[in-house]
Amino acid sequence: MVDAITGFVVGKIGNYLIEETSMLMVVKDDLEDLKTELTCIQGYLKDVEAREQEDEVSKEWTKLVLDIAYDVEDVLDTYFLKLEERSQRRGLKRLTNKIGRKIDAYNIVDDIRILKRRILDVTRKRETYGIGNFSERRGGESNLSLRVRELRRARSIDQEELVVGLEDDAKILLEKLLDEREYNRFIISIFGMGGLGKTALARKLYNSEEVKRRFEYRAWTYVSQEYKTGDILMRIIRSLGVASVKELEKIRKFTEEELEVYLHGILEGKKYLVVVDDIWEREAWESLKRALPCSHEEGCIVIITTRIRAVAEGVDGRFYAHKLRFLTFEESWKLFEQKAFINMEWVDEDLRKIGKEMVQKCSGLPLAIVVLSGLLSRKSPSEWNDVCNSLWRRLKDNSIHVSTLCDLSLKEMRQELKLCFLYLSIFPEDYEIEVEKLIQLLVAEGFIQGDEEMMMEDVARYYIEELIDRSLVEAVRVERGKVMTCRIHDLLRDVAIKKSKELNFVNVYNDHVAQHTCCRREVVNHQIINKYFSEKRMNKRMRSFLFFGESRVNVKTTNLNMKLLRVLNLGGVHFIQKGVITLSFPDVVGDLIHLRYFGIADTRVKNLPAFISNLRFLQTLDTSGNDSFIQTIDLRKLTSLRHVVGNFLGDFLISDAMNLQTLRSISSYNWSKLKHELLINLRDLEIYENRVGQGRDTVCWASLSKLRNLRVLKLRNIRLSLESEEAVRSMDVISQTLESVTLVGINLEEDLMPILQKLPRLEDLILKTCDLVGGKMSIREQGFGRLRKLQLFIEKLGVLQIEEQAMPNLIQLKLSTKVQYCHLIIPNRFRAFIQIYETFYET
């Protein structure tokens, strides 16, 4: 895996040489030599890594290479940090800049030459000890767009189809879920060793259409080994989807006891299903059960998944414990061949024989089988023997282990894909990862390279999809054909954590692992962040600091003086001063000039700090979950911004927005003041207004006409105008890219369907708490050719007419009960999956 780090540093040297040529003239030749040497060494690293077992000499040699690669990165980043700091000086301090720049130039010349000598020494050691044989870089030199086009093929198989061998289990448990005789609170415990498919089975039941129809309220949460009851309760409340945005803001401040009372109140007297995934101890259930009411009249079911029999059978009350078994060979083979042969037109008997031998050694463990099939699906028939021979040499207890398969899969990956996999170690156990956030982090870290044809975010998404294709990552939620959330299995996460620690790539700080003085990335969870900062030791070589959870931190003890940081995620941290939550952040953050990602979601901050204008390389600013910012937000100096998320009601100033892709959300007034012609790459836009009545500004549909790459549009509580001919013509401009439209709290003066149904790529259409003047809505034949999801929660709707040939791809139709009492003229095919709701909420 050292080859991936080395390749990353080589790419960084190349970027610096291109982007900062004038500043590096004194060391340009030396840097070119350094880059060439590291590139050659990378070939030998691949050969060392390809061996079955590394000898001690090779291990020590790769460590020397790793240290040099990191030192090269430090020298370059520190040099440009000093240059940037000098450029921002004002007054008398600027007089020392000329002398300071000469000193900096002298130092970097010296540093680079020392690094060259170290590299040459490492090369001599390789020759002396005969380490490795040079191998060509596999896949590293090909054109970026060509590599990505290879990844563009459709997902090899639907995730639902991979639930093989669990059909009987699903049938038994589904009967219990749908048994109308069940009353009070009934618990179903699914238990078995890791990798058997407990979560997959629970999700199959949870997403069953029959279950959706029976249970009015459904929620999913996870627990894991390190948990906080308040976080679990909050995830259940969010998952239920019955609380408005404003209500969620309010209850986030609740104590654990208040959350229990609130959740109990929601579920009291209701039919509900709650899935609690991955419980490790009985105490976790004991802390949750008070919030889940026992109704004597309604059916209430809780599904628990756990690896531990004592936990499964140790719950009180009425329960059914279901042990998952290993797959039979026939089931194992069926699961394997669904993916392994997906890219082959013809499979001969010899290949089947080899495949069956390997499947036999997986011992019926589904996770091992899907990772093996993911590995082989990318191999030619001639390479299957090589994989088989390699696995035979690595057998443990006469079985193929998941960690072994993961190792083999990693060895053949390109460096970018290896880095993406390792990076997953930052996320907590069982964490449902937002792909959008993961992409933003990968881009901010510098792991992703784009080109003229491909934006970095698109490349990152294709890499994530390849990890899913390899069965190293699981897709959880898919919308519009895109993976929105994913997760990594605990066993595979363990592999990522182990390898990341060996490479000083990521250190997951906990009670057993102290701060690392040279690791590049540090991850801290909510339970021990104060302990982390109290240690007073800070790693100045750190590139990323990431916090997960929610916790209070004393601002005086917070040391964030890590000037080489590229990623700072403080979401959920509440800084306190004299026992009270402060509304701002430590000023030292303004000195983090290299920062690309600044996450301050759910921090209760009231004002965006003025130092934000110092962070001129910032790409992502995430302030979501906080109250609206009413002061002026000046981002005009941040010309690298790609994603801005928050609630911006005050003046919103932005200049060069060529790179901006996400803007959520700004007021209608601020939208009217922006130069829309600059937003040529904007893909995700939300405009909202918190004023009511005549105080709201009007958004003209024509103002969206210049957004030629817009994919997701959400308009909330604004006045929408479609009156002009220009507005109608603009539909043809943005209609080519729009995939999702959400309108919330809008008074519709006319039926929008004749206009919206012409959008050729539209897949999701949601209208919530909207008023319709005239009371009739019609969807014509051939309208909404791609639409898959339609939600209509509209007041004053008297007639809803959908013609027979309309919406041929629709799979979800949700209506509010206010629509239920209007005259419905809809095709019979929709009545099979139409869902009627009592109430609707702003989202």
Buried (B, 14 or more C-beta within 10 A) or exposed (E): BBBBBBBBBBBBBBEBBEEBEEBBEEBEEBBBBBBEBBBBBBBBBBBBBBEEEBEEBBEEBBBBBBBBBBBBBBBBBBBBBBBBBBEEEEEEEEEEBEEBBEEBBEBBEEBBBEBBEBBEEBBEBBEEEEBBEEBEBBBBEEEBEEBBEEBEEEBBBEBEEBBBBBEEBBEEBBEBBBEEEBBBBBBBBBBBEBBBBBBBBBBBBBEBEEBBEBBBBBBBBBBBEBBBBBBBBBBBBBBBEBBEBEBBBEBBEBEBEEBBEBBBEBBEEBBBBBBBBBBBBBEBBEBBBBBBBBBEEBBBBBBBBBBBEEBBBBBEEEBBBBEBEBBEEEBBBBBBBBBBBBEEEEEEEEBEEBBBEBBBBBBBBBBBBBBBBBBBBBBEBEEBEEBBEBBEEBEEEEBBBBBBBBBBBBBBBBBBBBBBBBBBBBBBBBBBBBBBBBBBBBBBBBBBBBEEEBBBBBBBBBBBBBBBBBBBBBBBEBBBEBBBBBBBBBBBBBBBBEBBBBBBBBBBBBEEEEBBEEBBBBBBBBBBBBBBBEEEEBBEBBBBBBBBBBBEBBBEEBBBEBBBBBBBBBBBBBBBEEEEBBBBBBEBBBBBBBBBBBBBBBBBBBBBBEBBBBBBBBBBBBBBBBBBBBEEBBBEBBBBBBBBBBBBBBBBBBEBBEBBBBBBBBBBBBBBEBEBEBBBBBBBBBBBBBBEEEEBBEBBBBBBBBBEBBBBBBBBBBBBBBEEEEBBEBBEBBBEBBBBBBBBBBBBBEBBBEBBBBBEBBBBBBBBBBBBEEBBBBBBEEBBBBBBBBBBBBBBBEEBBBBEEBBEEBEEBBBBEBBEEBEBEBEEEBEEBBEEBEEBBBB
